[in-house]
Amino acid sequence: MEKIFKHIIFGCCCSLLFGACQTVEQLSIDYMLPAEVTFPSTLKRMGVVNNMPATPDNKAILEDEENSPKGPNEVARKTTYFNGDAVITTEALANALVQANYFDEVVICDSALRTHDAFPRVSTLSKDEVINLTQGLDVDFLVALENIQVRARRKISYQPEIEAYEGTLDVKVYPIVKIYLPERTRPMTTVQSVDSIFWEEYGGSMAAVNHRLIDDEEMLKQASEFAGSVPAKQLLPYWTQGERYFFSGGSVNMRDAAVYVKEKNWSKAIELWQQEYNRKKVKQKMQAAYNLALGYEMQDSIAVAAEWALKAQNAAYEVDKVEEKKNRGSIAAWEIPNYIETSRYVTELNKRRKGLSRLDAQMKRFQ
């Protein structure tokens, strides 16, 4: 699970993480999260269809130019809305679903279903259409791209610290996907997604930046392809990466446990952290409990990990004297670093724990 170790020693004047004068190490963890949609395990063959009209010219449907620069320090901004390229998005969606290896087979329908539509609109497939398509493609159900919108924000501004112009293009994509089962009159569910893709260029003049920054035609191709991958995280379980930390100093047990962590010997590390937790000082209990939460998470014992994270949070409440500071008035984040970090970890583990039953149900097809 762990990939990267970074040794971090924070100086006495620094309280960015867990307060000052503490030795902390960082690692990356890969874990799986459940999809928003749970498909019955009997659905093994998927058809992907394009339920959008063709947009051959794909001109901007709305454009807003906020201001035109009159001097070197002014900013040029323009926001443009487009219909995405449905063909590219549908192909990218099918490819993302194929690469996940979740279903036995993913079949894409090459023909557009609404070639006679004059403009993009969300149009639900009828039950007869769904039956004909599932039978024709020999699949159990359909995933249909219903709409893909693109919002592009261009901005060019002068950056005096580098004596150059900076151009950025921030694009948001809004794909809409529906799931159809042949036995249902209405769609099983609708998935509305949003995500961003970003470009950046520099130059000695606005004209140079404009020339280097990706043009609308190429942007639409790349944004439409990117949009196809976005709904996959809502349709299928997916892997994500998170950053984790653990205390590695302060006692012989903590230092020895850190060696076991690097050897991926989590059971030995847990033994030493448990010994450390049995000490009387609340700060040692907090550090040991936090490490124990990590140890059990790395062993996929998420419920036990969440219990230890909660113990660490309760100890951090005392270590940072949160109650005393609450009575005093407002509290700045830098005053309670241990409590903030342990609370973040509690939230992260509770999120994982709540999703376990859904994830188990979604992975049953592989049992």
Secondary structure, DSSP 8 states (H G I E B T S, - for coil): -----EEEE--TT--SSSSSS-EEEEEEEEEEE--SS---TT--EEEEEE-S---SS---SEEEEEE---STT--EEEEEEEE--HHHHHHHHHHHHHHTT-SSEEEE--S-S-TT-SS-------HHHHHHHHHHHT-SEEEEEEEEEEEEEEEEEEETTTTEEEEEEEEEEEEEEEEE-TT-SS-SEEEE--EEEEEEEEESSHHHHHHHS--HHHHHHHHHHHHHHTTHHHHS-EEEEEEEEEE--SSHHHHHHHHHHHTT-HHHHHHHHHHHHTSS-HHHHHHHHHHHHHHHHHTT-HHHHHHHHHHHHHHHHHHTTHHHHHHHS---GGG-HHHHHHHHHHHHHHHHHHHHHHHHHHHGGG-
